[in-house]
Amino acid sequence: MNFYKNMKKGAIVVAHFGTTHQDTKEKTIDIINKKMSKEFEKLDFFQVYTSRIINRILAKRSVENLNTSQMLEALKNQGYKHVIIQPTYIINGTEMEALKREVEQYSDYFEDIRVGTPLLTSTEDYFEVIKVIFEENVDLT
């Protein structure tokens, strides 16, 4: 995925389902965001929460999180031409399909817009996760 290294005005958007619990956010989403922004350091980093329910609950607490459409609209208006959207979903499912449909509505506004895959997309992905678990000696009990 080195195509992004020469991009001008490129963005990485990490799409999380979201959480309403600050402690969970710190242990999961914040760590993922930190690693992603470091890995894609040449791109401007953004995040979205895709759950309408979570965004609504957070809005009541005066915590603003843009949804995917709002973020893509903002990136379009700011002149971004290249966008990578990487979901943090575990599997392909309803949320992933909804994300793809939402992104498709904006495909004409960017030179290149790509959506990454969830963690467990191929059979090999399952074996890789099992390997990491065993290598880390994770106690599953």
C-alpha positions in Angstrom: 0.0 0.0 0.0 2.8 2.4 -0.9 0.7 4.3 -3.4 0.0 6.9 -0.8 3.6 8.0 -0.2 3.6 10.4 -3.2 0.1 11.8 -2.8 -0.5 15.5 -2.6 -3.3 16.5 -0.3 -4.1 13.0 0.9 -6.0 11.9 3.9 -6.4 8.7 5.9 -9.8 8.3 7.6 -10.1 5.6 10.3 -13.7 4.5 10.6 -14.6 3.2 14.0 -18.0 1.9 15.0 -17.5 4.1 18.1 -17.9 4.0 21.8 -19.6 6.1 24.5 -17.2 4.9 27.2 -14.0 7.1 27.6 -12.0 4.3 29.2 -12.8 1.9 26.3 -11.9 4.7 23.8 -8.5 5.2 25.5 -7.7 1.4 25.5 -8.8 0.8 21.9 -9.6 3.6 19.5 -6.9 6.0 20.8 -4.3 3.4 20.4 -5.4 2.4 16.9 -5.5 6.1 15.9 -2.0 6.7 17.2 -0.6 3.7 15.3 -2.5 4.6 12.1 -1.3 8.2 12.1 2.3 7.0 12.6 2.0 4.4 9.8 0.5 6.9 7.4 2.5 9.9 8.6 2.5 11.6 5.1 -1.3 11.7 5.1 -3.5 14.0 7.1 -5.2 11.9 9.8 -8.9 11.9 10.6 -11.4 9.6 12.3 -15.1 9.0 12.1 -17.6 7.1 14.1 -20.0 5.2 11.9 -22.7 4.4 14.5 -25.5 6.9 14.3 -26.6 5.9 17.8 -23.2 6.5 19.3 -22.8 9.8 17.6 -26.2 10.9 18.8 -25.4 9.9 22.4 -22.0 11.7 22.2 -23.7 14.8 20.7 -26.0 15.0 23.8 -22.8 15.1 25.9 -21.4 17.9 23.6 -18.8 15.5 22.1 -18.6 16.0 18.3 -17.7 13.1 16.1 -18.3 13.4 12.4 -19.9 10.6 10.5 -18.5 9.3 7.2 -20.6 11.6 5.0 -19.8 14.7 7.0 -16.1 13.9 6.9 -16.1 13.2 3.2 -18.0 16.4 2.6 -15.4 18.3 4.7 -12.5 16.7 2.8 -14.1 17.5 -0.5 -14.5 21.1 0.5 -10.9 21.3 1.8 -9.6 20.2 -1.6 -8.5 16.7 -0.8 -7.9 14.5 -3.9 -6.8 11.2 -2.4 -8.6 9.5 0.5 -8.1 6.2 2.2 -10.8 5.0 4.6 -9.8 2.2 6.9 -12.5 0.6 9.0 -11.6 -1.0 12.3 -14.4 -3.6 11.9 -13.5 -7.2 12.6 -15.6 -8.8 9.9 -17.5 -7.9 6.7 -21.1 -7.3 7.5 -23.9 -4.8 7.6 -21.7 -2.0 8.9 -19.1 -2.6 6.2 -21.7 -2.6 3.5 -23.2 0.6 4.7 -19.8 2.2 4.8 -19.1 1.2 1.2 -22.4 2.6 0.1 -21.8 5.8 1.8 -18.3 6.2 0.3 -19.6 5.4 -3.2 -21.8 8.5 -3.1 -18.6 10.6 -2.9 -16.4 8.7 -5.4 -16.8 11.4 -8.1 -15.4 14.1 -5.9 -12.0 12.6 -5.4 -9.3 11.4 -7.8 -8.8 8.3 -5.7 -10.9 7.1 -2.8 -10.3 3.6 -1.4 -11.9 1.6 1.4 -9.7 -0.9 3.3 -11.0 -4.3 4.4 -11.9 -5.4 7.9 -9.5 -7.4 10.0 -10.9 -10.8 9.1 -11.6 -10.7 5.4 -9.8 -13.7 4.0 -9.2 -17.2 5.4 -5.5 -16.3 5.7 -6.5 -13.4 8.0 -7.9 -15.8 10.5 -4.7 -17.8 10.6 -2.6 -14.7 11.0 -4.7 -13.6 14.0 -4.4 -17.1 15.5 -0.6 -16.9 15.0 -0.4 -13.5 16.7 -2.4 -14.7 19.6 -0.1 -17.7 20.1 3.0 -15.7 19.6 1.9 -13.2 22.2 0.9 -16.0 24.6 -2.5 -14.5 25.1 -4.4 -16.2 27.9 -7.9 -16.7 26.4 -9.4 -18.1 29.7 
